[in-house]
Amino acid sequence: MPDITRPDGAVIHYETFGSGPAVLLIAPGGVNSEVGMWARGAIDPIAELASEFTLIGMDQRHAGRSWNAPPHFSYDLAWEDQLAVLDDAGVERAQVWGGCIGVGYLLRLIQEAPDRISGAVGQDPVGLDHTNSPATFHQMFASTLQLAREHGPEAVVRSATKDPLFVRANGGGPFARRIAADAAFRGEIAAMSREDYIGLIEEFAWDIWPDRPPYFTVSEEWVRGCPAPLLILPGSDDFHPTSVARKICAEAPDARCLDVDCRSEEKRAATTETIRAFLREHAA
């Protein structure tokens, strides 16, 4: 279970499973894009595909065991982290399977390093369109901000130490993993003024969920020329609009959309085999 240290001091954790052609896994979960989130979904790539592929699961900075990162978010740093993981694993060229925010990550990774990515599975793409707004995504920080405004950062620290999984307990904020694990950082957060902490969280919210429709991380124009083949599993809620998934499939040169209910009990086995066949076809 290797850890790598990035130039800004962030420590990025990743794990490898199985053997065969490499697939980088960028987990769902928004702020909590971490390896453990895969087991919560209808299809767990680690359980399903490790017999045939080398699966490289990573915790994005601030998530899981990659909690030791400076308290700011940047997609510029994220794609560089992802390439650094591939480098450390000795993988020159791989496919990517991303879920939720992981689709935003993988599109940016393909844009920045097209020669390193031979294909991608995009599960529940996040995005902005007529069905939602940035406020849809920023709402998850409301409990954090309310705690800080009413009771100060000390209350956020108490929430984070009680339950450090932000997607389950929003009160602890996006740095909950580090607050729970790092006593020195915990003290720094508790000592911040309310105004400074609120400003930090609001900045984080806009950095991770910018007002950049429809894909957050890349432009519509770029997607129209995306060089990698894509297999898209559409979402069906405000965070993962079906219309955003279908837009990717309509505009990317080599993209295929599965049915919205492709992970239903009746279709799950067939969908798993479709993903397996796609990864076999585009293995680096």
C-alpha positions in Angstrom: 0.0 0.0 0.0 2.4 2.7 -1.2 2.3 6.4 -0.3 4.0 9.0 -2.5 4.9 12.6 -1.5 4.1 15.4 -3.9 6.1 18.6 -4.4 3.7 20.6 -2.2 4.0 18.1 0.7 0.8 16.2 0.0 1.0 12.5 0.7 -1.0 10.4 -1.8 -2.0 6.9 -1.0 -2.8 4.2 -3.5 -3.3 0.4 -3.6 -3.0 -2.2 -6.3 -5.1 -5.3 -6.8 -4.9 -8.2 -9.2 -2.8 -8.5 -12.3 -3.0 -7.8 -16.1 -3.5 -4.6 -18.0 -3.6 -1.5 -15.8 -6.7 0.4 -14.9 -6.5 3.5 -12.7 -9.6 3.8 -10.4 -10.7 7.3 -9.5 -13.5 6.7 -6.9 -16.9 8.4 -6.5 -17.7 10.3 -3.4 -16.9 14.0 -4.2 -14.6 15.2 -1.4 -14.3 11.5 -0.3 -13.0 10.1 -3.6 -11.2 7.2 -1.9 -10.7 3.5 -2.6 -13.3 2.4 0.0 -16.1 4.1 -1.8 -16.1 1.5 -4.6 -17.5 -1.1 -2.3 -20.6 1.1 -1.8 -21.7 0.9 -5.4 -23.7 -1.6 -7.5 -20.6 -2.7 -9.3 -17.3 -2.9 -7.4 -14.4 -3.0 -10.0 -12.0 -4.4 -7.4 -14.2 -7.3 -6.7 -15.2 -7.9 -10.3 -12.1 -7.3 -12.3 -9.0 -8.0 -10.2 -8.8 -11.5 -11.8 -8.0 -10.0 -15.2 -6.7 -6.5 -14.6 -4.2 -4.6 -12.4 -6.5 -2.2 -10.6 -4.7 0.9 -9.1 -7.0 2.5 -6.6 -6.0 5.8 -5.2 -7.3 8.2 -2.5 -7.5 11.7 -4.0 -5.8 14.4 -1.9 -7.9 15.2 1.2 -9.7 11.8 1.0 -9.0 8.5 2.7 -5.4 8.1 3.6 -4.4 11.0 1.4 -5.5 13.3 4.2 -2.1 14.9 4.6 -2.4 17.7 2.0 -2.4 21.5 2.1 -6.0 22.8 2.8 -6.8 24.0 -0.7 -8.2 22.2 -3.7 -6.9 22.3 -7.3 -7.8 20.2 -10.3 -4.3 21.2 -11.6 -2.7 19.3 -8.7 -5.2 16.4 -8.9 -4.3 15.3 -12.4 -0.6 15.6 -11.6 -1.2 13.4 -8.5 -2.9 10.8 -10.8 0.0 10.7 -13.2 2.5 10.4 -10.3 0.6 7.4 -9.0 0.9 5.7 -12.5 4.6 6.6 -12.6 5.2 5.2 -9.1 3.3 2.0 -10.1 5.5 1.7 -13.2 2.6 2.1 -15.6 3.3 4.1 -18.8 -0.2 3.7 -20.3 -3.4 2.7 -18.6 -7.2 2.9 -18.8 -9.2 4.8 -16.2 -12.5 4.0 -14.5 -13.9 7.1 -12.7 -17.1 7.5 -10.8 -19.0 10.7 -10.0 -16.3 13.4 -9.5 -14.0 10.8 -11.0 -15.4 11.5 -14.4 -14.4 15.1 -14.1 -11.0 13.9 -13.0 -10.6 11.5 -15.8 -11.7 13.9 -18.5 -9.0 16.4 -17.3 -6.4 13.6 -17.1 -7.1 12.6 -20.7 -6.9 16.3 -21.7 -3.5 16.8 -20.0 -1.9 13.4 -20.8 -3.6 11.8 -23.8 -0.7 9.6 -24.5 -1.0 8.0 -21.1 -4.7 7.0 -21.3 -6.0 4.4 -23.8 -9.7 4.3 -22.7 -12.0 5.3 -19.9 -15.2 4.2 -18.1 -17.2 7.1 -16.8 -19.7 6.2 -14.1 -22.4 8.7 -13.0 -20.7 11.8 -14.6 -21.1 15.0 -12.5 -22.0 18.1 -14.3 -24.0 21.4 -14.6 -26.9 22.0 -16.9 -30.5 23.2 -16.8 -31.4 20.6 -14.1 -29.1 22.0 -11.3 -26.7 24.8 -10.4 -23.5 25.2 -8.4 -25.7 25.6 -5.3 -26.7 22.0 -5.8 -23.1 21.0 -5.1 -22.2 23.7 -2.6 -25.2 22.7 -0.4 -23.1 19.8 1.0 -20.9 22.5 2.8 -23.9 24.2 4.4 -23.7 22.2 7.7 -20.0 22.9 8.0 -20.5 26.6 7.5 -23.5 26.7 9.9 -21.5 25.1 12.6 -18.6 27.5 12.1 -20.9 30.5 12.1 -22.9 29.5 15.1 -20.3 27.8 17.3 -16.9 28.4 15.7 -14.3 26.1 14.1 -14.1 24.1 17.4 -17.5 22.7 16.7 -16.4 21.6 13.2 -13.4 19.8 14.9 -15.8 18.0 17.3 -17.9 16.9 14.3 -14.9 15.7 12.3 -13.5 13.7 15.2 -16.9 12.1 15.8 -17.3 11.0 12.1 -14.5 11.9 9.6 -16.4 10.8 6.5 -17.6 14.1 5.0 -20.2 12.6 2.7 -21.9 11.0 5.7 -21.4 13.8 8.2 -21.1 17.2 6.4 -20.5 19.1 9.7 -16.8 18.0 9.8 -16.0 19.8 6.6 -13.8 18.7 3.7 -10.7 18.4 5.9 -12.4 16.0 8.4 -10.0 13.1 7.6 -7.0 15.2 8.5 -8.7 16.8 11.5 -9.3 13.3 12.9 -5.8 12.0 12.1 -3.5 14.9 12.7 -3.5 16.5 16.1 -1.4 19.5 15.1 -3.7 20.3 12.2 -6.7 19.8 14.5 -5.3 22.5 16.7 -4.7 24.8 13.8 -8.3 24.5 12.6 -9.7 25.0 16.2 -7.6 28.1 16.6 -8.8 29.8 13.4 -11.2 32.7 13.5 -14.7 32.0 12.3 -14.2 34.4 9.4 -11.0 32.8 8.2 -12.4 29.2 8.4 -15.6 30.2 6.6 -13.5 31.8 3.9 -11.3 28.7 3.5 -14.4 26.4 3.2 -16.1 28.8 0.7 -13.0 28.9 -1.4 -12.7 25.1 -1.3 -16.3 24.7 -2.4 -15.9 26.9 -5.4 -12.6 25.3 -6.4 -13.9 21.7 -6.3 -17.3 22.7 -7.8 -16.7 25.7 -10.0 -19.3 27.5 -12.1 -18.0 25.9 -15.2 -20.7 24.0 -17.0 -21.2 21.4 -18.1 -18.2 19.3 -17.0 -16.4 21.3 -14.3 -12.9 20.4 -15.5 -12.8 20.6 -19.3 -14.6 22.5 -22.0 -17.4 21.4 -24.3 -15.1 22.1 -27.2 -12.4 19.7 -25.9 -14.9 16.9 -25.3 -15.9 17.2 -28.9 -12.4 16.1 -29.8 -11.7 13.8 -26.9 -9.1 11.3 -28.2 -9.9 8.4 -25.9 -12.7 5.9 -26.3 -15.3 6.4 -23.5 -17.9 4.0 -22.0 -20.5 6.0 -20.0 -22.8 4.7 -17.3 -25.3 7.6 -16.8 -26.5 8.9 -13.5 -30.0 10.0 -12.7 -30.0 12.6 -10.0 -29.2 16.3 -9.4 -25.5 15.7 -8.9 -25.2 13.3 -11.8 -27.7 14.4 -14.5 -28.6 11.9 -17.1 -28.5 14.8 -19.6 -24.9 15.5 -18.9 -24.0 11.8 -19.5 -25.9 11.8 -22.7 -24.2 15.0 -23.8 -20.8 13.4 -23.4 -22.0 10.5 -25.5 -23.5 12.7 -28.2 -20.5 14.9 -28.6 -17.3 12.9 -27.8 -16.0 11.2 -31.0 -15.8 7.7 -29.6 -18.3 7.4 -26.7 -21.0 4.9 -25.9 -23.8 5.4 -23.3 -25.4 2.5 -21.5 -28.9 2.6 -20.2 -29.7 4.7 -17.2 -30.8 1.5 -15.4 -27.7 -0.5 -16.5 -26.9 -1.3 -12.8 -30.3 -2.6 -12.0 -30.5 -6.1 -10.6 -31.7 -7.4 -13.9 -28.9 -5.7 -16.0 -26.0 -5.6 -13.6 -24.3 -8.8 -14.8 -24.6 -7.8 -18.4 -23.2 -4.3 -17.6 -20.3 -5.8 -15.8 -19.5 -7.9 -18.8 -19.8 -4.9 -21.1 -17.3 -3.0 -19.0 -15.0 -6.0 -19.0 -15.2 -6.3 -22.8 -14.5 -2.5 -23.2 -11.4 -2.8 -21.0 -10.2 -5.8 -22.9 -10.6 -4.0 -26.2 -8.8 -0.9 -25.2 -6.1 -2.4 -22.9 -2.8 -0.5 -23.2 
